[in-house]
Amino acid sequence: MSKEQEILELLAVSPKLVGSKQVSRGLSEGTIRCVIVAEDAELALRRKVAAAAESAGVPVLYAPSMAWLGRAAGIEVGAAAVGLTARED
């Protein structure tokens, strides 16, 4: 399975937070289980989100672009980051 296909499947079945501010907030609150960052997002933002995820023990996946990630997350604009929230089973 390709990296993109894996991300699409995760996004299809998981509740999510879209945008770097929402993802950062979710990481600080401990509600995110995986972060997806667009490879073409601003370098400082990618580093900040990845560092926050690493310190929270959350895995980081990389999407090919902001436009691709936004479409995959179901929005009409690009997204720098998407956080998959912990499922409430």
CNS distance restraints for C-alpha pairs under 8 A (distance, minus, plus):
assign (resid   1 and name CA) (resid   5 and name CA) 6.26 0.50 0.50
assign (resid   1 and name CA) (resid   6 and name CA) 6.55 0.50 0.50
assign (resid   2 and name CA) (resid   6 and name CA) 6.25 0.50 0.50
assign (resid   3 and name CA) (resid   7 and name CA) 6.33 0.50 0.50
assign (resid   3 and name CA) (resid  63 and name CA) 7.98 0.50 0.50
assign (resid   4 and name CA) (resid   8 and name CA) 6.18 0.50 0.50
assign (resid   4 and name CA) (resid  63 and name CA) 6.78 0.50 0.50
assign (resid   4 and name CA) (resid  64 and name CA) 7.77 0.50 0.50
assign (resid   5 and name CA) (resid   9 and name CA) 6.20 0.50 0.50
assign (resid   6 and name CA) (resid  10 and name CA) 6.29 0.50 0.50
assign (resid   7 and name CA) (resid  11 and name CA) 6.13 0.50 0.50
assign (resid   7 and name CA) (resid  36 and name CA) 7.93 0.50 0.50
assign (resid   7 and name CA) (resid  61 and name CA) 7.83 0.50 0.50
assign (resid   7 and name CA) (resid  63 and name CA) 7.58 0.50 0.50
assign (resid   8 and name CA) (resid  12 and name CA) 6.12 0.50 0.50
assign (resid   8 and name CA) (resid  72 and name CA) 6.28 0.50 0.50
assign (resid   9 and name CA) (resid  13 and name CA) 6.55 0.50 0.50
assign (resid  10 and name CA) (resid  14 and name CA) 5.94 0.50 0.50
assign (resid  10 and name CA) (resid  84 and name CA) 7.98 0.50 0.50
assign (resid  11 and name CA) (resid  15 and name CA) 7.56 0.50 0.50
assign (resid  11 and name CA) (resid  16 and name CA) 7.39 0.50 0.50
assign (resid  11 and name CA) (resid  72 and name CA) 7.07 0.50 0.50
assign (resid  11 and name CA) (resid  73 and name CA) 6.31 0.50 0.50
assign (resid  11 and name CA) (resid  84 and name CA) 7.41 0.50 0.50
assign (resid  14 and name CA) (resid  84 and name CA) 6.07 0.50 0.50
assign (resid  14 and name CA) (resid  85 and name CA) 7.02 0.50 0.50
assign (resid  14 and name CA) (resid  87 and name CA) 7.13 0.50 0.50
assign (resid  15 and name CA) (resid  84 and name CA) 5.92 0.50 0.50
assign (resid  15 and name CA) (resid  85 and name CA) 5.63 0.50 0.50
assign (resid  15 and name CA) (resid  86 and name CA) 7.66 0.50 0.50
assign (resid  15 and name CA) (resid  87 and name CA) 7.06 0.50 0.50
assign (resid  16 and name CA) (resid  82 and name CA) 6.69 0.50 0.50
assign (resid  16 and name CA) (resid  83 and name CA) 5.47 0.50 0.50
assign (resid  16 and name CA) (resid  84 and name CA) 4.45 0.50 0.50
assign (resid  16 and name CA) (resid  85 and name CA) 5.42 0.50 0.50
assign (resid  17 and name CA) (resid  22 and name CA) 5.93 0.50 0.50
assign (resid  17 and name CA) (resid  23 and name CA) 6.05 0.50 0.50
assign (resid  17 and name CA) (resid  26 and name CA) 7.75 0.50 0.50
assign (resid  17 and name CA) (resid  82 and name CA) 5.67 0.50 0.50
assign (resid  17 and name CA) (resid  83 and name CA) 5.05 0.50 0.50
assign (resid  17 and name CA) (resid  84 and name CA) 6.48 0.50 0.50
assign (resid  17 and name CA) (resid  85 and name CA) 7.06 0.50 0.50
assign (resid  18 and name CA) (resid  22 and name CA) 6.28 0.50 0.50
assign (resid  18 and name CA) (resid  23 and name CA) 6.74 0.50 0.50
assign (resid  18 and name CA) (resid  73 and name CA) 7.45 0.50 0.50
assign (resid  18 and name CA) (resid  79 and name CA) 6.83 0.50 0.50
assign (resid  18 and name CA) (resid  81 and name CA) 6.34 0.50 0.50
assign (resid  18 and name CA) (resid  82 and name CA) 4.56 0.50 0.50
assign (resid  18 and name CA) (resid  83 and name CA) 6.49 0.50 0.50
assign (resid  19 and name CA) (resid  23 and name CA) 6.11 0.50 0.50
assign (resid  19 and name CA) (resid  79 and name CA) 5.83 0.50 0.50
assign (resid  19 and name CA) (resid  80 and name CA) 6.12 0.50 0.50
assign (resid  19 and name CA) (resid  81 and name CA) 5.15 0.50 0.50
assign (resid  19 and name CA) (resid  82 and name CA) 5.86 0.50 0.50
assign (resid  20 and name CA) (resid  24 and name CA) 5.97 0.50 0.50
assign (resid  20 and name CA) (resid  45 and name CA) 7.72 0.50 0.50
assign (resid  20 and name CA) (resid  49 and name CA) 7.16 0.50 0.50
assign (resid  20 and name CA) (resid  79 and name CA) 7.99 0.50 0.50
assign (resid  20 and name CA) (resid  80 and name CA) 6.25 0.50 0.50
assign (resid  20 and name CA) (resid  81 and name CA) 5.13 0.50 0.50
assign (resid  20 and name CA) (resid  82 and name CA) 7.12 0.50 0.50
assign (resid  21 and name CA) (resid  25 and name CA) 6.19 0.50 0.50
assign (resid  22 and name CA) (resid  26 and name CA) 6.10 0.50 0.50
assign (resid  22 and name CA) (resid  83 and name CA) 8.00 0.50 0.50
assign (resid  23 and name CA) (resid  27 and name CA) 6.10 0.50 0.50
assign (resid  23 and name CA) (resid  32 and name CA) 7.63 0.50 0.50
assign (resid  23 and name CA) (resid  35 and name CA) 7.63 0.50 0.50
assign (resid  23 and name CA) (resid  49 and name CA) 7.75 0.50 0.50
assign (resid  23 and name CA) (resid  81 and name CA) 6.89 0.50 0.50
assign (resid  23 and name CA) (resid  82 and name CA) 6.33 0.50 0.50
assign (resid  23 and name CA) (resid  83 and name CA) 5.30 0.50 0.50
assign (resid  24 and name CA) (resid  28 and name CA) 6.30 0.50 0.50
assign (resid  24 and name CA) (resid  49 and name CA) 6.60 0.50 0.50
assign (resid  24 and name CA) (resid  52 and name CA) 7.23 0.50 0.50
assign (resid  25 and name CA) (resid  29 and name CA) 6.22 0.50 0.50
assign (resid  26 and name CA) (resid  30 and name CA) 6.00 0.50 0.50
assign (resid  26 and name CA) (resid  31 and name CA) 5.26 0.50 0.50
assign (resid  26 and name CA) (resid  32 and name CA) 5.64 0.50 0.50
assign (resid  26 and name CA) (resid  83 and name CA) 7.57 0.50 0.50
assign (resid  26 and name CA) (resid  85 and name CA) 7.81 0.50 0.50
assign (resid  27 and name CA) (resid  31 and name CA) 6.24 0.50 0.50
assign (resid  27 and name CA) (resid  32 and name CA) 5.60 0.50 0.50
assign (resid  27 and name CA) (resid  52 and name CA) 6.93 0.50 0.50
assign (resid  27 and name CA) (resid  53 and name CA) 6.56 0.50 0.50
assign (resid  27 and name CA) (resid  56 and name CA) 6.74 0.50 0.50
assign (resid  28 and name CA) (resid  52 and name CA) 8.00 0.50 0.50
assign (resid  28 and name CA) (resid  56 and name CA) 7.81 0.50 0.50
assign (resid  30 and name CA) (resid  56 and name CA) 7.48 0.50 0.50
assign (resid  31 and name CA) (resid  85 and name CA) 5.51 0.50 0.50
assign (resid  31 and name CA) (resid  86 and name CA) 5.67 0.50 0.50
assign (resid  32 and name CA) (resid  58 and name CA) 7.38 0.50 0.50
assign (resid  32 and name CA) (resid  83 and name CA) 5.90 0.50 0.50
assign (resid  32 and name CA) (resid  84 and name CA) 5.58 0.50 0.50
assign (resid  32 and name CA) (resid  85 and name CA) 4.17 0.50 0.50
assign (resid  32 and name CA) (resid  86 and name CA) 5.59 0.50 0.50
assign (resid  33 and name CA) (resid  58 and name CA) 5.70 0.50 0.50
assign (resid  33 and name CA) (resid  59 and name CA) 7.32 0.50 0.50
assign (resid  33 and name CA) (resid  83 and name CA) 7.40 0.50 0.50
assign (resid  33 and name CA) (resid  84 and name CA) 5.82 0.50 0.50
assign (resid  33 and name CA) (resid  85 and name CA) 5.55 0.50 0.50
assign (resid  33 and name CA) (resid  86 and name CA) 5.45 0.50 0.50
assign (resid  34 and name CA) (resid  58 and name CA) 5.51 0.50 0.50
assign (resid  34 and name CA) (resid  59 and name CA) 5.20 0.50 0.50
assign (resid  34 and name CA) (resid  60 and name CA) 6.07 0.50 0.50
assign (resid  34 and name CA) (resid  61 and name CA) 7.64 0.50 0.50
assign (resid  34 and name CA) (resid  83 and name CA) 5.84 0.50 0.50
assign (resid  34 and name CA) (resid  84 and name CA) 5.19 0.50 0.50
assign (resid  34 and name CA) (resid  85 and name CA) 7.22 0.50 0.50
assign (resid  35 and name CA) (resid  53 and name CA) 7.07 0.50 0.50
assign (resid  35 and name CA) (resid  58 and name CA) 7.05 0.50 0.50
assign (resid  35 and name CA) (resid  59 and name CA) 6.34 0.50 0.50
assign (resid  35 and name CA) (resid  60 and name CA) 4.80 0.50 0.50
assign (resid  35 and name CA) (resid  61 and name CA) 6.19 0.50 0.50
assign (resid  35 and name CA) (resid  81 and name CA) 7.04 0.50 0.50
assign (resid  35 and name CA) (resid  82 and name CA) 5.85 0.50 0.50
assign (resid  35 and name CA) (resid  83 and name CA) 4.47 0.50 0.50
assign (resid  35 and name CA) (resid  84 and name CA) 6.23 0.50 0.50
assign (resid  36 and name CA) (resid  60 and name CA) 5.72 0.50 0.50
assign (resid  36 and name CA) (resid  61 and name CA) 4.68 0.50 0.50
assign (resid  36 and name CA) (resid  62 and name CA) 5.45 0.50 0.50
assign (resid  36 and name CA) (resid  63 and name CA) 6.47 0.50 0.50
assign (resid  36 and name CA) (resid  81 and name CA) 5.56 0.50 0.50
assign (resid  36 and name CA) (resid  82 and name CA) 5.15 0.50 0.50
assign (resid  36 and name CA) (resid  83 and name CA) 6.25 0.50 0.50
assign (resid  37 and name CA) (resid  41 and name CA) 7.54 0.50 0.50
assign (resid  37 and name CA) (resid  46 and name CA) 6.63 0.50 0.50
assign (resid  37 and name CA) (resid  49 and name CA) 7.86 0.50 0.50
assign (resid  37 and name CA) (resid  50 and name CA) 7.91 0.50 0.50
assign (resid  37 and name CA) (resid  60 and name CA) 7.16 0.50 0.50
assign (resid  37 and name CA) (resid  61 and name CA) 6.33 0.50 0.50
assign (resid  37 and name CA) (resid  62 and name CA) 4.93 0.50 0.50
assign (resid  37 and name CA) (resid  63 and name CA) 5.93 0.50 0.50
assign (resid  37 and name CA) (resid  80 and name CA) 5.86 0.50 0.50
assign (resid  37 and name CA) (resid  81 and name CA) 4.42 0.50 0.50
assign (resid  37 and name CA) (resid  82 and name CA) 6.57 0.50 0.50
assign (resid  38 and name CA) (resid  46 and name CA) 7.73 0.50 0.50
assign (resid  38 and name CA) (resid  62 and name CA) 5.67 0.50 0.50
assign (resid  38 and name CA) (resid  63 and name CA) 4.67 0.50 0.50
assign (resid  38 and name CA) (resid  64 and name CA) 5.93 0.50 0.50
assign (resid  38 and name CA) (resid  65 and name CA) 4.87 0.50 0.50
assign (resid  38 and name CA) (resid  66 and name CA) 5.06 0.50 0.50
assign (resid  38 and name CA) (resid  69 and name CA) 6.58 0.50 0.50
assign (resid  38 and name CA) (resid  79 and name CA) 7.23 0.50 0.50
assign (resid  38 and name CA) (resid  80 and name CA) 5.17 0.50 0.50
assign (resid  38 and name CA) (resid  81 and name CA) 6.17 0.50 0.50
assign (resid  39 and name CA) (resid  46 and name CA) 7.78 0.50 0.50
assign (resid  39 and name CA) (resid  62 and name CA) 6.00 0.50 0.50
assign (resid  39 and name CA) (resid  63 and name CA) 5.93 0.50 0.50
assign (resid  39 and name CA) (resid  64 and name CA) 5.49 0.50 0.50
assign (resid  39 and name CA) (resid  65 and name CA) 5.54 0.50 0.50
assign (resid  39 and name CA) (resid  66 and name CA) 7.40 0.50 0.50
assign (resid  40 and name CA) (resid  64 and name CA) 7.24 0.50 0.50
assign (resid  40 and name CA) (resid  65 and name CA) 5.31 0.50 0.50
assign (resid  40 and name CA) (resid  66 and name CA) 6.36 0.50 0.50
assign (resid  40 and name CA) (resid  80 and name CA) 7.93 0.50 0.50
assign (resid  41 and name CA) (resid  45 and name CA) 6.90 0.50 0.50
assign (resid  41 and name CA) (resid  46 and name CA) 6.35 0.50 0.50
assign (resid  41 and name CA) (resid  65 and name CA) 7.40 0.50 0.50
assign (resid  41 and name CA) (resid  66 and name CA) 6.44 0.50 0.50
assign (resid  41 and name CA) (resid  80 and name CA) 5.31 0.50 0.50
assign (resid  42 and name CA) (resid  46 and name CA) 6.25 0.50 0.50
assign (resid  43 and name CA) (resid  47 and name CA) 6.15 0.50 0.50
assign (resid  44 and name CA) (resid  48 and name CA) 6.08 0.50 0.50
assign (resid  45 and name CA) (resid  49 and name CA) 6.12 0.50 0.50
assign (resid  46 and name CA) (resid  50 and name CA) 5.97 0.50 0.50
assign (resid  46 and name CA) (resid  80 and name CA) 7.92 0.50 0.50
assign (resid  47 and name CA) (resid  51 and name CA) 5.90 0.50 0.50
assign (resid  48 and name CA) (resid  52 and name CA) 6.20 0.50 0.50
assign (resid  49 and name CA) (resid  53 and name CA) 6.13 0.50 0.50
assign (resid  49 and name CA) (resid  81 and name CA) 7.93 0.50 0.50
assign (resid  50 and name CA) (resid  54 and name CA) 6.05 0.50 0.50
assign (resid  50 and name CA) (resid  60 and name CA) 6.57 0.50 0.50
assign (resid  51 and name CA) (resid  55 and name CA) 6.14 0.50 0.50
assign (resid  52 and name CA) (resid  56 and name CA) 6.21 0.50 0.50
assign (resid  53 and name CA) (resid  57 and name CA) 6.12 0.50 0.50
assign (resid  53 and name CA) (resid  58 and name CA) 4.91 0.50 0.50
assign (resid  53 and name CA) (resid  59 and name CA) 6.73 0.50 0.50
assign (resid  53 and name CA) (resid  60 and name CA) 6.92 0.50 0.50
assign (resid  54 and name CA) (resid  58 and name CA) 5.73 0.50 0.50
assign (resid  54 and name CA) (resid  59 and name CA) 6.94 0.50 0.50
assign (resid  54 and name CA) (resid  60 and name CA) 7.83 0.50 0.50
assign (resid  63 and name CA) (resid  68 and name CA) 7.31 0.50 0.50
assign (resid  63 and name CA) (resid  69 and name CA) 6.16 0.50 0.50
assign (resid  64 and name CA) (resid  68 and name CA) 6.69 0.50 0.50
assign (resid  64 and name CA) (resid  69 and name CA) 7.52 0.50 0.50
assign (resid  65 and name CA) (resid  69 and name CA) 6.16 0.50 0.50
assign (resid  66 and name CA) (resid  70 and name CA) 6.01 0.50 0.50
assign (resid  66 and name CA) (resid  78 and name CA) 4.54 0.50 0.50
assign (resid  66 and name CA) (resid  79 and name CA) 4.84 0.50 0.50
assign (resid  66 and name CA) (resid  80 and name CA) 5.33 0.50 0.50
assign (resid  66 and name CA) (resid  81 and name CA) 7.97 0.50 0.50
assign (resid  67 and name CA) (resid  71 and name CA) 6.28 0.50 0.50
assign (resid  67 and name CA) (resid  77 and name CA) 6.49 0.50 0.50
assign (resid  67 and name CA) (resid  78 and name CA) 4.14 0.50 0.50
assign (resid  67 and name CA) (resid  79 and name CA) 6.62 0.50 0.50
assign (resid  68 and name CA) (resid  72 and name CA) 6.07 0.50 0.50
assign (resid  68 and name CA) (resid  78 and name CA) 7.08 0.50 0.50
assign (resid  69 and name CA) (resid  73 and name CA) 6.02 0.50 0.50
assign (resid  69 and name CA) (resid  78 and name CA) 6.55 0.50 0.50
assign (resid  69 and name CA) (resid  79 and name CA) 5.79 0.50 0.50
assign (resid  69 and name CA) (resid  80 and name CA) 7.53 0.50 0.50
assign (resid  69 and name CA) (resid  81 and name CA) 7.78 0.50 0.50
assign (resid  69 and name CA) (resid  82 and name CA) 7.87 0.50 0.50
assign (resid  70 and name CA) (resid  74 and name CA) 6.31 0.50 0.50
assign (resid  70 and name CA) (resid  75 and name CA) 5.29 0.50 0.50
assign (resid  70 and name CA) (resid  76 and name CA) 6.46 0.50 0.50
assign (resid  70 and name CA) (resid  77 and name CA) 5.61 0.50 0.50
assign (resid  70 and name CA) (resid  78 and name CA) 4.37 0.50 0.50
assign (resid  70 and name CA) (resid  79 and name CA) 4.59 0.50 0.50
assign (resid  70 and name CA) (resid  80 and name CA) 7.95 0.50 0.50
assign (resid  71 and name CA) (resid  75 and name CA) 5.46 0.50 0.50
assign (resid  71 and name CA) (resid  76 and name CA) 6.09 0.50 0.50
assign (resid  71 and name CA) (resid  77 and name CA) 7.16 0.50 0.50
assign (resid  71 and name CA) (resid  78 and name CA) 7.19 0.50 0.50
assign (resid  73 and name CA) (resid  82 and name CA) 7.60 0.50 0.50
